[in-house]
Amino acid sequence: MDVRKFSIEEAVSFSWKTVIKNIAFIVILFVIFLLVSMVSQALTRIAMGNFLSVAIVTVISWVANALITMGVIKVALKFCDNQKPGFEDLYSSYPLILNYIGALILFWIACAIGLVLLIVPGIILMLRLQFFAYFIVDKNMSPIKALEASWKATEGNTLNLLVLWFAFLLITILGALALLVGLLVAIPVMMIAMAYIYRKLADGTTPSQAAPVIIQQAKPVSTEKPAVEAGTNKAPGTFTVKLDTKTALIGAGVLIALIAGMVVVKGCQQASNKAMQKQIASNKAMAELQAQIDELEKPSYVAPVEPPPPPVFTMADAQRFDALQREWAGNLDGAGKAISKYDFSTCDTYIDRCLEIVDSMKQIVAGKVVDERLVTARLNAIETMTIAYANTNEILAINKNPTTKDQDWPKLMSLSLETMDYFDKAAKMFDYSDASDMGDVCRNMRASIETLVVEIKQKSGKK
């Protein structure tokens, strides 16, 4: 397949001449296009907040914009084919509306996927597939066929089409700089230029430079008497320059519709604003009423009752605490001796008594203001060390039992590590509470458990 090329300069030149020759028709066409866009946007803003209304307005806007877009394409193609377009061309392509919407959806899906893939593929797809609407309007193609035809027609022109985009961007900027009025010319120029390029790429034809003149300006009246053409009352090469009645009526109707549409949209916006203001005022009144009700239902102020001061840790309490501490130390010493003799039953008896003593010590200090270091920390250390001794007794009982099964070794290892942690914590608390001698005992016991852990690992390995 031969690669067809196009000239941006030729396309813009042709479209410029066409727009200038038919400026009145083009302006009316542009106003219709602008009116549809403005009404669609206004209706969308008014419908905001209601899902069903937004959905309906969105569908209507899609259909309206699709019809206008296809109509503008058809008008542009007629200019390129040296045919006279009419306002009826704006809606004559309505049977193809589903083809256009389907192709548009596929176009944006393909471009979105391309943009995700490092952006560049998406830009290439946009450039190569952008003529699908022209194939639908001009050749009545299905969505897939139109996209395929656009891809084939633009082969070898990707870079040139990218340059065309930048040229259109420049034209748009220049039109906007001319107090936005320049867009009345800039946008039609770009639309007709696109149709010109489509003809070059799709059919390989060059549109005629003599585009039809829909609305012309009158020539100056000559003082010389022109010759009369045969069979007519007109001089050779002259033409009657008038704005036909149909076009004038359509233009006037468009202007009236534009004004009416703006009035309706403005009225809807004002009505919506008033309704919103009423709703805000109603919500404010309800909030004030609810605040008054809450104020009436609020219970009368009652002065808070200060709690009584906590009881004091008396001298008698301190004496009882010290006596129980000595008794606990004696029983724990007995438990240690029983452990060393592997007398596990006797050790359990001593441990139970130690736990009873710990409960009694807790009752003495409960709810009272005590010295955190000498009483609270000491009591926590005593309780933690007692639990560590109880665990040690259980560890040795399992370790020395010849009937210990394979599944008991993991439990024994876990209990040993937990006991080492208890002895560590108890040693730190004893040191903090000025009982470093008991802290040393905890550290020695921890070292014994650590040695036992090595022995347990060896036995579990043999098993």
TORROTOR-361365 format. One record per residue (C-alpha): residue in one letter; x, y, z. Coordinates in steps of 0.001 Angstrom, whole numbers, plus 500000, padded with zeros to 6 digits. Each point is the difference from the previous one (the first is absolute). Layout:
<atoms>
AXYZ;...
</atoms>
This chain:
<atoms>
M500000500000500000;D501366503396498970;V500492502481502834;R497983503157499400;K501351503302501260;F498376503354500679;S501137503580500312;I499040501911503153;E500494503269498155;E497591498951497210;A497400498758502496;V500042503208502077;S500022502174496869;F496968498216498555;S498064500140503275;W500865503683500518;K498706500972496554;T496882497900500499;V499215501576503373;I500552503550498727;K497739499423496971;N497234498536502158;I500535501920503242;A496293500670500716;F499018496344499594;I503038498896502032;V499213502408502877;I496397498800500196;L501242496403499961;F502484500782502755;V497311501692502106;I497829496868499734;F502951497844501050;L500758502351502903;L496344500103501070;V499783496215500248;S503209499867502076;M498871502795502335;V496566498492500590;S501536496554500655;Q502450501399502547;A497348502138501676;L497567497100500311;T502783497823501450;R500753502609502686;I496312500351500842;A499559496222500301;M502957499597502373;G499071498201503212;N497356497733498440;F501449496828498482;L497023499259497734;S499871503584498683;V503742500011499346;A499739496684498128;I497126501246497809;V501699503336499257;T503270498215499213;V498334497687497464;I498154502909498379;S503226502033499836;W501864497093498406;V497331499566497335;A499728503743499281;N503754500502499786;A500355496904497829;L497359501271497550;I501571503463499808;T503500498552499571;M498892497733497166;G498067502902498457;V503051502274500071;I502090497225498419;K497438499575497235;V499946503763499332;A503808500102499894;L500091497047497572;K497483501716497715;F502210503080499910;C502925497786498994;D497884498296497306;N498958503381498550;Q496381499362500995;K497603502424501629;P499351499010503650;G496842500929501857;F498843500208503587;E498129496723499521;D503408498304499796;L500397500600503729;Y497506497260500806;S499804497921496816;S502554497460501308;Y497834498958502966;P499612496363498748;L503751499584500643;I499864501233503608;L500517496538501560;N502941499280497691;Y501620503279500993;I499479499541503769;G501228496399499845;A503120501005498075;L500602502910502379;I499902497677503019;L502409497543498332;F502251502924499009;W500328501280503577;I500482496503501433;A502855499346497546;C501580503399500707;A499688499537503765;I501766496626499811;G502678501571497817;L500547502873502425;V500472497517502837;L502713498334497901;L502580502786500377;I497765502736498426;V501603499917496519;P497856497090498701;G496900501905501113;I501041503104498046;I500687497888496894;L496563498377500276;M498339503421500319;L501785501226496875;R499339496900497920;L496366499353500997;Q498695503590500078;F498277499793496573;F497572497218501003;A497065502454500127;Y500690501153496425;F499865496419498722;I496698499439501833;V498382503182498624;D501518499778496514;K499943496268499327;N497397498727502502;M502478497601501651;S499555497991503173;P502062500969503102;I502680497320499506;K500254500574496244;A500284503775500513;L502832499637502515;E501815497549497711;A499561502315497008;S501379502987501966;W503014497929501049;K500752498969496422;A499409503473498523;T502431501690502391;E502839497537499398;G503297501849499631;N498491503318501162;T500355499768503786;L502656502701500258;N498181502280497549;L496773499611501986;L501860500905503203;V501286503168498313;L496389500681498950;W498931499863503658;F502583502616500905;A498852502148497062;F496402499776501234;L501169500917503506;L501660503114498591;I496847500901498041;T497902499595503164;I502335502222502028;L499935502700497320;G496194499819499891;A499765500277503783;L502367502985500046;A497662501846497626;L497593500649502911;L498625496443499484;V498133501258496908;G502750498482497883;L498790496555501098;L496952500552497757;V502440499637497114;A502738497844501551;I497791497053500924;P498231499745496590;V503404500309498292;M501252496986501937;M496830497976499313;I500108500552496238;A503767499390499956;M499427496620501642;A497412499112497337;Y502476501083497284;I502700497731501469;Y497509497123500312;R499209500257496275;K503712499955499155;L500727496958502203;A496800497992499446;D499334500596496296;G503227501533498718;T498063502959498556;T500764503679500326;P496912502060500892;S499209502827497587;Q501291503420500948;A496767501467498653;A497829499112502950;P496321500915499616;V498947503404501246;I496916499717502201;I499647503663500943;Q501879502552497884;Q500668503692500237;A498544502210497245;K502347501306497338;P500156503771499352;V497502501125497392;S501725500799496706;T499056503111498060;E500569498151496759;K497142498127498501;P500891496317500018;A499251497697497173;V497088497673500492;E500513496251500071;A497906498028497600;G496708498869501500;T500531501988503233;N499776503502501290;K503483499779501647;A503279501238498719;P502706497380499405;G501962499128503203;T497619501815502351;F497744498504502661;T497232501136502270;V501361500515503499;K497270499614502587;L499454498209503247;D497194497589499194;T496900500052502182;K500495496466501358;T503509500698501206;A498960503302501556;L497126498376501852;I502229497192501263;G502623502493501187;A497391502104501761;G498537496875501580;V503410498928501216;L500644503381501588;I496571499990501650;A500563496419501217;L503393501006501377;I498524502904501931;A497073497874501184;G502323497197501026;M502185502355501999;V496914501469501690;V498672496537500844;V503368498831501334;K500378503181502052;G496491499561501380;C500686496384500906;Q503219500992501730;Q498208502714501980;A497231497592500961;S502573497435501051;N501881502599502054;K496798501121501713;A499057496416500806;M503480499419501411;Q499803503162502107;K496610498917501345;Q501415496588500858;I502985501582501772;A497694502320501955;S497755497059500908;N502982497940501164;K501271502934502062;A496590500470501636;M499782496283500795;A503489500064501496;E499094502990502201;L496777498295501114;Q501871496797500822;A502552501999502005;Q497181501593502020;I498437496575500637;D503354498604501091;E500476502963502315;L496581499412501609;E500658496268500403;K503429500557501488;P499969499057503733;S500525502725502510;Y503565500586501076;V501176497855502858;A503295500835501598;P502387497065499653;V500704498118503171;E503682499783500627;P501091496472500810;P501414499484503473;P503773499920500227;P501517496526499810;P500876498356503330;V503510500440501282;F502496497144500186;T500526500055503738;M502899498854502103;A497984496951501030;D499450499154496329;A503734500292499389;Q500773497646502877;R497506497405498789;F501389500337496422;D503593499407501241;A498922497014502097;L498248498397497030;Q503046500719497826;R502236498111502443;E497541497122500137;W499928499910496178;A503814499897499852;G500075497035502388;N497467498027497986;L501755500818496726;D503270498791501501;G498246496735500909;A498711499718496440;G503536500484498673;K501386497246502235;A497187497649498941;I500798500716496336;S503661499185500540;K498955496613501457;Y497481499439497163;D497255499841502673;F497378501498497737;S497014499361502256;T501579501830502969;C501018502824497704;D496353500391498872;T498928500357503643;Y502498502776500612;I499034501764496756;D496283499916500924;R500801501631503333;C502104502639498254;L497067500880497736;E497669500285503021;I502484502398501623;V500143502078496798;D496181500337500057;S500125501163503625;M502639502607499145;K497831501271497154;Q497067500447502367;I502133502123502320;V501003502490497249;A496719499959498037;G498678503539499411;K502596501647502215;V502654502576499306;V503259498066500148;D503599500488498993;E500235498916496367;R503608498825500257;L500115498288503414;V496490498534500036;T498422499749496524;A503151498956498114;R501015497619502839;L496579498311499990;N500069499549496200;A503497498498500238;I498894497560502744;E496995498829497973;T502046499604496773;M502748498030501780;T497404497690501590;I498525499197496575;A503507499383498635;Y500686497491502828;A496701498223499301;N500952499711496309;T503474498729500939;N498449497235502105;E497750498994497073;I502917500040497532;L502136497682502155;A497072497674500629;I499431499535496255;N503722499762499227;K500636497317502588;N496937497967499125;P501091496966497967;T496552499782498373;T500293503424498356;K498788499752496399;D501336501647496841;Q497146502509499880;D500901501244503516;W503434501351499004;P498738503088498087;K497752500885502957;L502940499559502379;M502224502227497871;S497325502747499833;L499463499861503782;S503758500221500606;L500383503142497866;E496997501574501732;T501498499241503428;M503333501580499030;D498098503146499076;Y498200499998503374;F503291499765501877;D501396502904497906;K497045502230500851;A500040499070503689;A503762500747500239;K499535503500498533;M497104500794502359;F501922498772503036;D502978502160499022;Y497656503010499633;S498447499389503440;D503347499811501857;A500040496196500255;S502944499168497781;D500725496802501968;M496684498571498788;G500878501256496526;D503173497913500115;V497959496935500965;C497765500566496935;R503009500328497714;N501504496755501361;M496712498188499470;R499819501344496458;A503488498643499296;S498914496591501299;I496959499994497711;E502206501019497065;T502250496978500686;L496885497844500197;V498859501294496601;V503208498642498443;E499336496626501611;I496398500026498732;K501165500753496462;Q502370497014500147;K497294497659501262;S497456501187497425;G502644499484497284;K500576496405501088;K496306499385499970;
</atoms>
